[in-house]
Amino acid sequence: MENQTDDLVNDSGKFGIILPIVLISYFLILLNNSLVFTSTVQISRDMHMNSIMIAWVSNAYALTFGGFLSFGARLGDILNRRAVLLTGLWIFTIASFLVGIAPNQTILIAMRAVQGIGGALLAPATLALLMDYYSGPMLTRAIAYYGATAGIGTSLGLIVGGIISSYSSWRNGFYLDMVMGLILIIMSWRYVHPTVDYQNKLTIDWWGTITSIIGFSALVYSINGSLYRSAAIIVTIVALVSFVLIEAHTKNPLMPLVIFKDNQRASALVSRFFMLGASMSYFFLMPQALQRVFGITPLLAAIAFLPLTVIQFGVSLLVARLTFRFSNAAVLISGAIIDTLGLSLGAIIGIQQGYWLGVALPMVFIGIGQGLIMSPLTVAGVADTSGDIAGAASGVVNTVHQIGGAVGLSIVSEMVAGIASPATMIDHAQMWMVVLAVIMLIAGLNILHGSHK
């Protein structure tokens, strides 16, 4: 079935309906994150939640999303992408509805955790579907559009979330998630065909699954939790070391370690980790600084990000063409350099120089850099993977994406904690983002070192 579907898509030279399904599914995940980010003040007021409890509206999702990502990715290899995609959509859609009608904070947080499980099944299935349905230049272009969706999806999500939180109830944002989920379920059921079935030769690595869920969940908790963080760090170390040992010796590992043996893939994953650390910190802290320094509304703060997100989207559309003309590594490294330059400009100029000079100008460079780097990082992260580990490779990419953002934000937030002045806080934060970006650049340059196996 996989080969037949692949021929239908590639012989016509057109992407067909699969690419829109994948991109809209990916956008749904981005929109969900943006809705929570822009609605926390309203949710805390309506649900009478203190600062610790409101943090768990995000943390509960991140906990299960990060913990179940590897399992969701491998499940697609063992069963098929269509089944995992539909399961993830159903879980995410039902949980969105239950979040929307949540009568109290306990149910709200619990359903956010269920949403995270749905997202953990959905996210790796989307990227793996691209590798199932497309190949060669079409795959490169499809991944470029996937990266472009990350840029415009974040921007559009912030604006939609800002509008909903400014003029309506936060609950309507999750009802929007539900409606989009139902539409995607219908489209996926109708147009996504079952991919090749590996279940005859693969089995679920249960011990690897258990240790990975415990390890990655404990890691996220050790970053975002409020109690017993030291114990969580110990659990993280023990669980992840056990996980690696299990994966090295089991016959059908949840996360095949061969993924990390290729210099290109390993370097791309490290670079992505620190790129997301800097990016997540910027998207989380800058809107708050814009509101506090310039006294603007959350909606205007989202609009103020357009110099970054619109440029990122436009540049992302050119990435496939640039990659064909030069190389994936050249585009990736160029993006890392420009992204680092933009963050450096923001830190050096400072927000007190005004929005246009201190924020908008650096955003232009950050937008160009992120637009260039995202898709090449994805391509390099899944390069030369065989069909039976394609889902696992995409799961690693998504896991690094999620955990890298959480770790980076935690580091930067810790470094600027206690700084009373919003202007001083964001300027110091951008300095630490530059540190993360430099590590991202070094890892990107390392792609050029050594052979690609």
RAZI-V606025 format. One record per pair of residues at least 6 apart in sequence whose C-alpha atoms are under 6 Angstrom apart, sorted by the first residue. I is the first residue (numbers start at 1). J is the second residue. D is the distance in Angstrom with one decimal. If there is no record, write none. Layout:
i=I j=J d=D
i=I j=J d=D
This chain:
i=2 j=195 d=4.8
i=2 j=196 d=5.3
i=6 j=133 d=4.9
i=22 j=126 d=5.1
i=27 j=153 d=5.6
i=30 j=154 d=6.0
i=31 j=157 d=4.6
i=34 j=157 d=5.2
i=34 j=158 d=5.2
i=35 j=161 d=4.6
i=38 j=161 d=5.5
i=38 j=162 d=5.7
i=39 j=165 d=5.5
i=39 j=170 d=5.9
i=44 j=54 d=6.0
i=57 j=109 d=5.4
i=60 j=112 d=6.0
i=60 j=113 d=4.8
i=61 j=112 d=5.2
i=61 j=113 d=4.6
i=61 j=116 d=4.5
i=63 j=217 d=5.0
i=63 j=220 d=5.8
i=64 j=113 d=5.8
i=64 j=116 d=5.0
i=64 j=117 d=5.5
i=65 j=116 d=4.3
i=65 j=117 d=5.5
i=65 j=120 d=4.9
i=66 j=216 d=6.0
i=67 j=213 d=4.2
i=67 j=216 d=4.7
i=67 j=217 d=4.6
i=68 j=120 d=5.6
i=68 j=213 d=5.7
i=69 j=120 d=4.5
i=69 j=395 d=6.0
i=70 j=395 d=5.3
i=71 j=209 d=5.9
i=72 j=120 d=5.8
i=72 j=121 d=4.4
i=73 j=124 d=5.2
i=73 j=391 d=4.8
i=73 j=392 d=5.0
i=73 j=395 d=4.7
i=74 j=254 d=5.8
i=74 j=391 d=5.8
i=74 j=392 d=5.0
i=76 j=84 d=5.8
i=76 j=391 d=5.9
i=77 j=388 d=5.8
i=77 j=391 d=5.5
i=78 j=198 d=5.2
i=78 j=199 d=4.9
i=78 j=202 d=5.8
i=79 j=197 d=5.9
i=79 j=199 d=5.8
i=80 j=195 d=5.4
i=80 j=197 d=5.9
i=81 j=125 d=5.7
i=82 j=194 d=5.3
i=85 j=122 d=5.3
i=85 j=125 d=5.7
i=88 j=118 d=4.3
i=88 j=121 d=4.8
i=88 j=122 d=4.8
i=91 j=118 d=4.9
i=92 j=115 d=4.9
i=92 j=118 d=4.5
i=93 j=178 d=4.7
i=93 j=181 d=5.1
i=95 j=111 d=5.5
i=95 j=115 d=5.4
i=96 j=174 d=5.3
i=96 j=178 d=5.5
i=97 j=175 d=5.9
i=97 j=178 d=5.8
i=99 j=108 d=5.2
i=99 j=111 d=5.7
i=100 j=171 d=4.6
i=100 j=174 d=5.4
i=102 j=108 d=5.2
i=124 j=394 d=5.4
i=124 j=395 d=5.0
i=128 j=391 d=5.2
i=141 j=320 d=5.2
i=143 j=375 d=6.0
i=144 j=320 d=5.9
i=144 j=375 d=5.0
i=147 j=374 d=5.6
i=147 j=375 d=4.8
i=148 j=313 d=5.1
i=148 j=316 d=4.8
i=151 j=309 d=5.5
i=151 j=312 d=5.8
i=151 j=313 d=5.3
i=152 j=309 d=5.9
i=152 j=313 d=5.4
i=155 j=309 d=5.6
i=158 j=302 d=5.6
i=159 j=302 d=5.5
i=162 j=298 d=5.8
i=162 j=299 d=4.5
i=205 j=253 d=5.7
i=205 j=254 d=5.5
i=208 j=243 d=5.5
i=208 j=254 d=6.0
i=211 j=239 d=5.2
i=211 j=243 d=5.4
i=215 j=236 d=4.6
i=215 j=239 d=4.8
i=215 j=240 d=5.1
i=218 j=232 d=5.4
i=218 j=236 d=5.3
i=219 j=236 d=5.5
i=222 j=229 d=4.8
i=222 j=232 d=5.2
i=222 j=233 d=5.7
i=247 j=253 d=5.1
i=255 j=392 d=5.8
i=260 j=266 d=5.0
i=262 j=452 d=5.7
i=262 j=453 d=5.4
i=263 j=452 d=5.9
i=264 j=447 d=5.0
i=265 j=380 d=5.4
i=265 j=381 d=4.5
i=267 j=443 d=5.3
i=267 j=447 d=5.7
i=268 j=377 d=5.5
i=268 j=380 d=5.9
i=268 j=381 d=5.5
i=269 j=381 d=6.0
i=271 j=440 d=4.3
i=271 j=443 d=5.1
i=271 j=444 d=5.7
i=273 j=400 d=5.5
i=273 j=404 d=4.2
i=274 j=436 d=5.5
i=274 j=440 d=5.2
i=275 j=437 d=6.0
i=275 j=440 d=5.6
i=276 j=404 d=5.6
i=276 j=405 d=4.7
i=277 j=404 d=5.2
i=277 j=405 d=4.2
i=277 j=408 d=3.6
i=277 j=409 d=5.9
i=278 j=433 d=4.8
i=278 j=436 d=5.8
i=280 j=405 d=5.2
i=281 j=409 d=4.6
i=287 j=301 d=5.4
i=289 j=422 d=5.7
i=307 j=363 d=5.9
i=307 j=364 d=5.7
i=308 j=363 d=4.7
i=308 j=364 d=5.4
i=308 j=367 d=4.3
i=311 j=367 d=5.4
i=312 j=367 d=4.3
i=312 j=368 d=5.4
i=312 j=371 d=4.2
i=315 j=371 d=5.2
i=316 j=371 d=4.6
i=328 j=376 d=5.6
i=332 j=373 d=4.6
i=332 j=376 d=5.4
i=333 j=444 d=5.9
i=335 j=369 d=4.0
i=335 j=372 d=4.7
i=335 j=373 d=4.7
i=336 j=369 d=6.0
i=336 j=441 d=5.3
i=338 j=365 d=6.0
i=338 j=369 d=4.7
i=339 j=366 d=4.6
i=339 j=369 d=4.1
i=340 j=437 d=5.4
i=342 j=362 d=4.6
i=342 j=365 d=4.6
i=342 j=366 d=4.8
i=343 j=434 d=5.8
i=344 j=434 d=6.0
i=345 j=362 d=5.6
i=346 j=358 d=5.9
i=346 j=362 d=5.3
i=347 j=427 d=5.1
i=347 j=430 d=5.1
i=347 j=431 d=5.5
i=349 j=358 d=5.5
i=350 j=358 d=5.2
i=350 j=427 d=5.7
i=351 j=358 d=4.5
i=382 j=393 d=5.7
i=412 j=429 d=5.9
i=416 j=425 d=5.9
i=419 j=425 d=5.6
